[in-house]
Every structure is written in structure tokens, then in C-alpha cells.
Amino acid sequence: LAVVFGVIAAAKNSANSSDSFKNVVINRCETYLKENMPGKNDCKKIWGAFEQAYIGRDPCDVPPEVYDPLISSVKQDVACNTMLFWSKTKTMVHAFTDNRDCMITLEDTLLGFLFDGLTWCSRNESKETFTTDCPSWSDCQNNPVRSFWIKASLNFASTACGNVSAMLNGSLEAPFSSTSVFGSVEVKNLDPDKVDGLTVLLVTKDTDTTTCNHSSFHNLQSILDTKIAYNCREVPYSTVEVCISDPEIPCSDCL
Ligand code: APR
């Protein structure tokens, strides 16, 4: 009898890891839709399109294209002039955009919000989703998480319009890296017919020595389409901090 219960418990546990991941995503989806855009999207359809991308596949054999059906299953327009890219500023940028509608990052859109901070993979011939023992970002190129963010970032950048911004980290020796997702995917996929300009917001502390003159920004300009105007502005970290602590301060007074 103990053996039978052991088997039942094991089966229940394995079902739970798949189920609880699905629940997290569906709950996030319903919460987001309730707060932002009721009626437009179908969380169950989105889950189905997501799952078909990686289920049953070796976790190092999930190329970005498998997420195409997921991308087309999500319906959302982001207003022109509000898109905010970032690199090496994740915590700060999200603290800033939380409770503010004037700037929108990928993780503030439904697609990014659903999977931010999550890890997932399946296995060859498995029907399950695992959240542990999955390849990490650079273990292998075509892993489910990395391919997802590459595809989501590509989609976010290629739909951008008007004047877009990028919050970069002035405390780093080289604030722009051509191998980051921002540098290798987003900058290259801005559409010069839709995007007028890219403004780098270099967040700097008093003790930082990196400025908008840093040579890494020459690399950025050489990757950027010449039809897109380039600007860079140093923004004091202290200003961003004040704005994070008070969401009532308008964006125009912050950046
Ligand atoms: N190892 C582990 N995680 C990584 C790695 C890496 N080498 N590179 C990227 N990531 C994941 C992590 O989750 C990290 O927090 O991507 C996140 C962002 O990495 P950054 O290097 O800070 O930034 P970047 O690669 O430029 O990506 C951010 O892409 O997600 C989009 O629109 C978003 O503009 C943003 C950009």
C-alpha cells in the first residue's frame, strides 16, 4: 500500500510543477487584463501558443522562431513615443515605470509581464513543463528562455514608433554592449520608417566618470540606422530615485 501511495504522490508532484507554472502564467494574464485591457486577449489561447513552442523539445533545441505563434496570439498596441529599452538597469527601470504610464518597457506589456523572471523548459518527448534543471542564459544558445526574450525583444523593437528611449547604466565602464539583447536585437530591429529618434538616458551617479562621450556609444551609432536620429542625455541617479519614490512626479520632470 505504501508503494501505491508513493507512486500516487510522485505522480501528483510531477503534475504539480507543470500545473503551478501554468497557474502563475494564467493568473498573471488575468490580473494584467483586468487592470489594463479587458476583453482583448484570451489567456488560455496565449498559454496554448506558448506551450506548443517548447513542449517535447530538447531544452537546447528551442530556436526563437518557435515563439512566432505566441507573438501573434497576443494583441496589444503600445503608444508611440513611450517605448523604453534598457540594458543593465533592470531593477531601476522597472521601479521607475511601475505606476507610470508615460514610459513602457517590454516587461510592462502583456507578453513581457507574463514571463518576467520565470524559467521553463521541457524535455525530448515529454509533455511537461519543468522550472528547475533548465539551461541558464548562456549554457546553450537555443534555450527556451533566451529564445523567448530574443523573440519578444525583437517584436517589441520592430513595433516601436516615434521617439524611443533607452535607459543605460552610467556606473559601468562600457554602458553600451553590442552583445546585449538591447545591442544585438533591439537597436538593429528599430524600423527607420516608424522610429524618428533614439535617446539614450545614461543614468549617472556623482562619482561616475562615464559620460555620453563614451566610445561604446560610437558602436551604438554605427549599428543604428542612419535615418534614426541619435541623442544621448545624462540623467542624475538622484533624480530617478526621487521619481521612483513619487509616481505623481510627471515623466517630463524625471528624464
Ligand atoms: N546571463 C543571464 N541572463 C541574461 C544574460 C546573461 N548573459 N543576458 C541577459 N540576460 C537576461 C537576464 O534576465 C537579465 O536581467 O536578460 C536580462 C537583461 O539583461 P541585460 O544585459 O541587463 O540587458 P539586455 O541584454 O540589453 O536586455 C534588455 O531586452 O528584455 C529586453 O526590452 C528589454 O530593452 C530591454 C533589453
Boltz pocket constraint, residues with backbone or C-beta under 6 A from the ligand:
constraints:
  - pocket:
      binder: B
      contacts: [[A, 84], [A, 85], [A, 86], [A, 87], [A, 88], [A, 89], [A, 90], [A, 105], [A, 106], [A, 107], [A, 137], [A, 138], [A, 149], [A, 153], [A, 156], [A, 179], [A, 180], [A, 181], [A, 182], [A, 183], [A, 186]]
      max_distance: 6.0
